[in-house]
Amino acid sequence: MKKIKLNSDELSQLYLHDKLSITKISTKLKVDSSVVRKNLQLLNIPVRSPREAVILAWEMGIMPRGATHPYWQGGKYTDKFMGYVLVYIDPSDPLHVMTRTGKNYAFEHRIVMAKHLGRPLMPYELVHHKNGVRNDNRLENLEIYSRSEHNEVHRYCRGCPIKNELRIIKAKLKKFEHLAQISLC
């Protein structure tokens, strides 16, 4: 395999001073990116970590954001802890006031209800999933309640999956507490 030696001054200028990425340097010099990387190592120039490269791109204003970012997944994701779906809300959208503090994402069920009502929801207005499935955000599955009304619904909702889930967890905790008391004796 033939080794390609690049001009060290030019390479240093492009990577350190102009802060170009290895990919951009390889395109400019018409060589493979592995050649640029190897030459940087030969010159004892530390190669940026992926994290450093991303931070630099953000600082230089060249990192695409939102829908133009290569890893954009449609602006929708499911919260792994609670199971609710969150959606991206553009800062210019009137519903942006419903986003979580410091983020551009809001709960999808709240956005669906707000669009149906034609106004942003107030913080004290809660959206209830009738069937208890947190990612089922069809309008016919949603109801709007005050906090006290919502608490009443869950207090007397015998068939609610969430209520049943809580009963199972409580039973497991009691069993665990019982076992812990036995092992302490």
N, C-alpha and C positions, 0 to 999 in steps of 0.2 A: 504494500500500500504506500502510495506516494504521500510524503508529508508536505503540506503547503505552509510556507512561512509567510506571515503577513507583516506589513510594515508596522513596527512596534510603536512609532510615534503616532501614526494615523489611528491605530487601534486604541491607544491610550486616550487620544483626543476624543474619539467617538464614544468610548465607553465611560470614561471618567468625567470629561469636561462637558461634552454634549449630552451625556446621560442617556444615550440610545440603548435599547435592549439588544441582546445578542441576536435575536431574530431580525431586527431592523438593520443591524450592522451586516449580518450575513446577506441580506437582500441587497444592500447598498454595494457591498464588495463582490457580489455574485459568487459566494461560496456557501458551503453547508454550514449550518449553525454549530455543528460539532467541531468544525475547523476553528471557528471564532473562539469557542469555549476552550479548546486545547491551547490556542495561542495565548489566551488570557492567563491560563495556568502557567505556561512557560515564562511569561513575563512577571509572574508572581503578583498578578492583579486579582484580588479576591472577587469571585463571582457572586453577584447578588443572590440572596435567597429568594424564593418565590414571594415571601411576605414583603421583603425589601423592595422587590420589583413592583408589586402592587401599590405599596405606599408611595413610591416614586412616581408611578403613573398617575395616581390620584393628585399628588402635589403639582404635577406638570399639567393637569387638566386633560390628559389624553385617555384616561380610563373611561370607557362608556358606562353610563348609568341607566338604570331602569330597563326598559324594553330593548335598548340598543346594546346592552351588555351580553356577551356571548353565553353566559350561564343563566340568563333570564328564563324563568320557568312559568311565565304567564302571570306573575304577580299574585300567586295563590299558594298557600301552604296550610298544612294541618298542624296545629299545636300538639306536640307529642305528649305533653303532660295532661292537658285537659280534653283534647280531642275536638276542639272547635276549629273551624276553618277560618283563616284570616285572608283578607284580600288587600291588594295594593290600592291606595286611594291617592290620586294625583293631588299635589298641594293646591292646585287651582280649582279643584272640585269643591262645591259647597258642603259636601259631606265630609270633607277633610277634618272638620271640627270633631268628628267622632273617632278619629284615630287615637291610638294609644300614645301616651306622652313620649315625645321625641322620636316617634316612628311614623311611617307612612302607611301603616297597616291597621285595619279595623276588622272586627268580627263580622263575618259574612251574614250571619242571621240578623244582626242589627242593621246592616246596610240594606238587605232585602226589605225589611220592615220599613225603614226610612224612605226608601224609594216608593214603596206602596203608599205611604202616608203623604209623600211629597214634601217632607221636611226632615231635618236631622232629629234624631232622638235625643231627649234630655238624659243626663246621667242617671236619674232616678227611674227611668222607664226601662223595664227589663223585658227581654224577649224570651218566651218559654217555648221549648220544643214539645209539642203535644205527645209525640211518640217516644220522647226521651232520647232519641238518637241525635247526638250533637252535631253531626255533619250532614243531617238531612235538613237543608235550608229552603225547602219549597215553601212558598207563601202559605199554602193550605195546612202546613204543619207548624206554623208559628202563631203565637198569641202574644199580645203586649199587656204587661201588668205593672203595677207599682210594686215596690219591694214587699210590702205587707201582703198584697194580694198573691204574689208569687210564693211567699212563704206558706200561705194557707193552702195553695194548690198542692205543694209538696207535702204538707203535713197530712192531708187527707187523701192523697193519691195512692191508693193501695196497689194499683197496677203499674205505677211508674217504674221503669227499669232502674232509674237512679235510686229510688227508695229501696228497691229490692237489693241493689248492689250494696248500699249502705248496711242493710240488715246482714248480708253475708259477711261483710268486713267486720262488723261488730261481733258476730258469732265467732269468727276466727280469732279475734282479739281476746274474747273471753276464754276460748280454749287455750290460747297461748298463755294468758295470765294464770290459768289453772295449772298448766304444766310448769310454769315458772315457780309457783308456790310449792309444788311437789318436790322439785329439784332442790329447793332451798332447805327443806326439812331435814 
